[in-house]
Amino acid sequence: MRWAYSAKLLSHVFVLIVLLPVIGCSQGYDSTLMTPDIDAAGMRHGNYLTPLGCLLFSPLTYFEDNGGYNVATYYKGKEISSVGVPYSDIQKQIVFEFQRNGSLKYWLKKDYIVPAIDTMANSRGEKYTTHNIRHSSQLRLRKIYDLGKWQANFADSTLTIDFGENDLGLLPLKGKYTRLGAGSIAFRQTTSFDSLTNGKMEPYARNVNTYFESY
């Protein structure tokens, strides 16, 4: 059986090896995680992941290729500034995993005993990069945090990622996903504030746009 996902998995630069537990089984599927892909003739071609299936698909990290997140400020509905903010050291390190029961596990890239990303050489001596994406139950880690929790409302796309009490300085992330796929999330946090403009306090809005990818 082939699987059709609601969004294409973001691949790594070289070689991506996905080793994930099977979400369904050969005799059927979990309707909370997948919906059948049926064409106009009634033929089934696989399954699409539901929003819940996308969240549970793989562990996630901040999208490395961006190097940071975007902060855009709006006044009267018009964007007046847009700047890139580099990731903090902890954002570069964190990997988190949504659990089906609403809990959240997370760990640091430096705590992989067996690296997720490695450089290897073929028989001709040519080097290539492999990226093994596995769930926490399949990983060897020096330390894993398991006191986090998450909550999503798929009707309005709101998502809260709460890392719980931790010694890493991680605060809860509350916002909405603007794109959700297998191994990728575009996440937006919106805040409102007033600022003095031409001698008058005026309302402004600020969007923090962050992207997460499989790791």
C-alpha positions in Angstrom: 0.0 0.0 0.0 1.3 3.5 -0.8 0.7 6.5 1.4 -0.4 9.9 0.2 0.3 12.7 2.7 -1.4 16.1 3.0 1.9 17.8 2.4 5.2 16.6 1.0 7.8 15.7 3.7 10.6 18.3 3.7 13.7 16.4 2.7 17.2 17.1 3.9 19.9 18.4 1.6 21.4 15.0 0.7 19.8 11.7 1.8 16.8 11.4 4.0 16.0 8.1 5.6 12.7 7.9 7.3 12.2 5.1 9.8 8.9 5.7 11.5 6.4 3.3 13.1 3.5 2.5 10.8 0.6 4.7 11.6 -2.0 2.3 10.3 -2.1 -1.4 9.4 -2.5 -3.3 6.2 -6.1 -4.3 7.1 -7.3 -0.7 7.6 -6.5 2.7 9.0 -7.1 4.9 12.0 -9.6 7.5 10.9 -8.3 10.0 13.4 -4.9 10.0 11.7 -5.8 9.3 8.1 -8.5 9.8 5.6 -8.7 7.7 2.3 -7.7 9.2 -1.0 -10.5 8.3 -3.3 -10.8 9.5 -6.9 -14.0 10.4 -8.8 -14.3 6.8 -10.0 -14.3 5.5 -6.4 -10.8 4.1 -6.6 -8.7 4.3 -3.5 -5.1 5.4 -3.9 -3.9 5.5 -0.4 -4.5 7.9 2.5 -4.1 11.5 3.5 -2.9 12.4 6.9 -5.4 14.3 9.1 -4.2 17.4 11.0 -3.7 15.1 14.0 -1.8 12.6 11.9 0.5 15.4 10.6 1.3 16.5 14.2 2.1 13.0 15.3 4.1 12.1 12.1 7.6 12.8 13.4 9.6 14.8 15.9 10.1 18.4 14.9 12.8 21.1 15.2 13.1 24.7 14.1 13.6 24.8 10.3 17.4 24.9 10.1 17.7 26.4 6.6 16.0 29.6 7.7 18.5 30.3 10.5 15.9 32.3 12.3 12.3 33.4 12.4 10.4 36.4 11.0 8.8 39.2 12.9 6.4 41.4 11.0 4.7 44.5 12.4 1.3 45.9 11.1 -0.4 49.2 11.4 -4.0 49.6 10.2 -3.7 46.3 8.5 -0.6 47.2 6.5 2.8 45.7 7.1 5.3 48.4 8.1 8.3 46.2 9.0 9.5 42.7 8.6 12.8 41.5 10.1 14.6 38.2 10.6 15.6 37.2 14.1 18.3 34.5 14.5 17.5 31.5 16.5 18.7 31.3 20.1 21.1 28.6 21.1 18.4 26.5 22.7 16.1 26.9 19.6 18.9 25.5 17.5 19.1 22.5 19.8 15.5 21.6 20.7 13.6 18.7 19.2 10.0 18.0 20.3 7.5 15.3 19.7 3.7 15.5 20.1 2.2 12.5 21.9 -1.3 11.3 21.2 -2.4 11.7 24.8 -1.7 15.4 24.7 1.7 15.2 26.4 4.9 16.5 24.8 8.4 15.0 24.9 11.5 16.9 23.9 15.3 16.7 23.9 18.4 18.3 22.7 20.3 17.5 19.5 23.6 17.3 21.5 22.0 14.4 23.6 21.8 12.0 20.7 24.0 9.0 21.5 23.7 7.9 17.9 23.6 11.0 15.7 20.5 11.6 13.7 22.6 13.2 10.9 25.8 11.6 9.9 28.3 11.7 7.1 29.2 8.4 5.3 31.2 7.3 2.3 30.2 4.9 -0.5 32.5 2.3 -2.1 34.0 5.0 -4.3 34.9 7.1 -1.4 32.2 9.7 -2.1 30.8 11.2 1.0 27.0 11.7 1.5 24.8 12.8 4.4 22.2 10.6 6.0 19.4 11.8 8.2 17.5 9.1 10.2 14.2 10.4 11.5 12.9 8.3 14.3 10.3 8.7 17.1 11.6 9.0 20.7 10.9 5.4 21.4 13.4 4.4 18.8 16.2 6.8 19.8 19.1 6.5 22.2 19.2 9.8 24.1 21.2 10.9 27.2 18.2 12.9 28.5 14.6 13.4 27.5 12.1 15.8 29.0 8.5 14.4 29.3 6.6 17.0 31.4 5.4 19.1 28.4 1.9 19.2 26.9 0.2 20.4 23.8 -3.3 21.4 22.7 -4.8 22.0 19.3 -8.1 23.2 18.0 -8.3 21.9 14.4 -11.4 24.0 13.7 -9.6 27.3 14.0 -6.0 26.1 13.7 -4.9 27.2 17.2 -2.0 25.3 18.7 -0.3 25.6 22.1 3.1 23.9 22.7 3.9 24.0 26.4 7.3 22.7 27.5 6.3 22.6 31.2 8.8 23.2 34.0 12.3 23.0 32.6 15.8 24.2 33.1 16.3 25.3 29.5 14.4 28.6 29.6 11.7 27.3 27.2 8.4 29.2 27.4 5.0 28.1 26.0 4.3 28.8 22.3 0.7 29.9 21.7 -0.6 30.7 18.2 -2.0 29.2 15.0 -0.6 26.9 12.3 -0.9 28.5 8.9 0.4 25.4 7.1 0.4 21.8 8.4 1.9 18.8 6.7 3.7 15.6 7.2 6.9 16.7 8.9 6.3 20.5 8.6 4.5 23.3 10.4 4.2 27.0 9.7 3.4 28.6 13.0 2.3 32.1 13.7 2.0 33.9 17.0 0.1 37.2 16.9 0.2 39.9 19.6 -1.4 43.4 19.8 0.0 46.5 21.4 -0.4 50.3 21.4 2.3 52.7 20.4 2.5 56.5 20.3 2.1 57.7 16.7 1.8 61.5 15.8 1.0 62.2 19.5 -1.7 59.6 19.7 -1.7 56.0 21.0 -2.5 53.8 18.0 -3.1 50.0 17.9 -0.5 47.7 16.2 -0.2 44.0 15.6 2.9 41.8 15.4 3.2 38.4 13.9 6.1 36.0 14.8 6.3 33.5 12.0 8.2 30.3 12.7 8.7 27.1 10.7 9.3 23.6 12.1 10.5 20.5 10.2 11.1 16.8 10.8 14.2 15.8 12.7 
